[in-house]
Amino acid sequence: MMLILQLKKRIEILEAKANEQEQKINDLLIRLSVPTAPTLIAKDKNCQDKKCQFVKPTVVEIYEYACEKLSNDDALKFTEKFHAHYEANGWKVGRNQMKDWKAAVRKWDLTTFVTTNQQTKIKNGKFDSDAAQRIYNDAHNYTKG
């Protein structure tokens, strides 16, 4: 429950910053007498045309989509990494503008975000050997003592 509240608070902060930046851009466009940029126009939900502009997803949309495949804690970790990665890259895949963020989510290796317990993790579909060594050492020290 605490994670959800933290996520909601973070979303509110991000949305406030986005609205503030959008207002600044619109003010500049008005001063320059330039028509509104196409990326600032709200996404038409019924848009099936291939020429529709990509609209980057909100953190909540990514989180909800990730929750379909991961637990809440793992989905939260995934959402933070995914959103930060594509925000930093300008929502591009390689050199091309992203077309479908859900496809990008499906392409990411979700096993890197699945925790099996507190000390071991699955990394790229393989067991974390460092964690295995730590467990072995703990067991070995326990039997000695």
Order of alpha helices (4+ residues) and beta strands (2+ residues): alpha-alpha-alpha-beta-beta-alpha-beta-beta-alpha
